[in-house]
Amino acid sequence: MRTPIIAGNWKMHKNVGEAVELARQLDEMVADSAVEVVICAPFTSLSSLSALGLNKVKIGAQNMYFAEAGAFTGEISATMLEDVGCEYVILGHSERREIFKEDDELINKKVLKALEVGLKPILCVGETLAQRKAGETENVVVSQTTKGLAGVSPELIEQVVIAYEPIWAIGTGETSNGKDANEVIASIRQTLAKLFGDEQAQKVRIQYGGSVKPGNIAEFMEQPEIDGALVGGASLNVKDFVGIVKY
């Protein structure tokens, strides 16, 4: 039985004080939830959030670089994230792919490094609106999944969370419906079975992301292949985020 996981991606929002206050409130309000709850905050807040000693909520980062150390101005290493108490890290988000031109090869290096250090990657995959209209959704997500997980051992694959985020639904107010999202996520799981075996594929949690709100989360969580959500804007408001966690 896969434990549902709801992760909030705060993106470039919240100063340290705001982050600490929201995290404290959230930790108290979801204390009795059976769902695993993660907040992926900006780098500037990670140390302060970790220092809170939260009981329920786990801490994640939004990105990292694959090198251990070196002349990589502006980058953060996996060991730095582990050192400040991160358990998760988002990799391959569509905004990293689209705005910063990260490709599957780079994302794969990050995934491998995260696992080496002991971080749990949240690997994002998803299609553009043009690709969806062209009927390429399955090909795109299968390719991104396969390339992003190249070299990952079957023993470690259950440490990976995959987030299916159709790019056309991120921050637009548009969402996939539960049935369609479930079909895409089922194809991702079939890909995992081909790569790592069915037993291991059944252990991997696959989230849906894309304008998830308290009012639509149940539609996704009732689907058999969907194990949680990667939440953007709604995770910035504690009431909304709690409403999602307590779907």
C-alpha positions, -999 to 999 in steps of 0.1 A, spaced: 0 0 0 15 33 -11 13 62 14 -2 93 -3 22 122 -5 11 159 -9 40 183 -16 37 220 -17 60 238 -42 63 274 -30 84 284 -60 98 320 -55 75 330 -27 77 335 11 105 352 31 119 334 61 94 348 86 65 340 64 78 305 57 83 297 93 48 309 103 31 289 76 51 258 84 42 260 121 5 264 114 5 236 88 24 212 111 -2 216 138 -32 214 115 -22 182 97 -8 164 127 -35 137 125 -33 131 88 -22 98 73 -8 116 43 29 124 40 32 162 38 62 180 23 69 217 18 95 226 -9 106 261 1 131 286 -14 167 279 -4 168 309 19 142 293 42 154 257 44 177 260 74 151 279 94 123 254 86 145 225 95 154 242 128 117 242 138 118 204 144 84 199 127 67 167 137 46 160 107 57 182 78 89 172 59 112 197 41 122 197 5 141 219 -19 130 230 -54 162 222 -73 199 213 -70 230 208 -91 246 174 -97 282 183 -88 295 178 -53 312 212 -51 331 235 -73 330 267 -94 292 267 -101 281 302 -91 246 303 -78 241 266 -75 233 243 -45 246 208 -41 228 177 -28 250 175 2 242 211 11 205 203 10 210 171 31 231 192 56 202 216 62 177 189 68 160 184 34 145 150 27 131 157 -7 141 178 -38 120 187 -69 139 179 -101 129 186 -137 100 209 -130 86 223 -162 97 258 -152 133 245 -150 129 228 -184 111 257 -201 127 288 -186 162 275 -178 164 250 -206 173 219 -185 172 187 -206 166 151 -196 204 144 -195 210 171 -169 179 162 -149 190 125 -148 224 135 -134 206 154 -107 184 124 -99 213 101 -96 232 125 -73 202 131 -51 198 94 -46 235 89 -39 233 115 -11 201 101 3 177 127 -9 143 116 -24 138 132 -58 104 144 -70 109 139 -107 85 160 -128 72 150 -162 46 165 -184 35 176 -219 29 210 -234 -5 220 -248 8 216 -283 20 181 -276 -13 172 -260 -33 184 -290 -10 164 -312 -17 132 -293 19 130 -280 12 130 -242 21 94 -236 52 95 -257 65 126 -240 59 114 -204 73 80 -211 104 95 -227 110 119 -199 105 92 -173 128 68 -190 156 93 -196 152 109 -162 156 75 -144 184 61 -165 210 44 -143 187 43 -112 189 8 -96 158 -12 -89 167 -11 -52 165 27 -51 135 34 -74 110 34 -45 129 64 -31 118 84 -62 84 102 -64 72 111 -99 50 141 -104 29 142 -136 24 179 -143 8 187 -177 25 220 -185 -7 236 -198 -23 231 -164 4 247 -142 -7 280 -128 -33 285 -155 -64 274 -135 -69 246 -161 -67 211 -149 -67 176 -163 -96 156 -151 -91 126 -128 -97 100 -154 -74 114 -180 -46 120 -154 -50 85 -141 -46 71 -176 -13 90 -181 -1 80 -147 -9 44 -154 13 46 -185 41 60 -164 37 31 -140 38 7 -169 70 23 -180 84 18 -145 74 -19 -146 94 -23 -179 124 -6 -164 124 -20 -129 99 -48 -127 63 -48 -117 69 -53 -80 91 -22 -77 68 -2 -100 40 -7 -76 60 8 -48 66 41 -66 43 70 -57 31 91 -86 15 125 -80 -6 147 -101 2 184 -103 -15 213 -121 -38 239 -105 -47 215 -77 -71 230 -52 -93 219 -22 -122 217 -45 -107 193 -70 -82 172 -51 -107 144 -43 -113 138 -80 -77 129 -84 -71 111 -51 -100 87 -58 -81 74 -89 -63 41 -83 -30 51 -99 -27 86 -83 -8 87 -50 -9 124 -42 -4 159 -55 24 184 -62 6 217 -53 17 252 -64 -3 283 -56 -27 266 -32 2 256 -9 9 292 -2 -23 295 19 -24 273 49 -62 269 49 -61 258 12 -32 235 17 -48 219 47 -79 214 27 -59 195 1 -41 174 26 -74 165 43 -92 156 10 
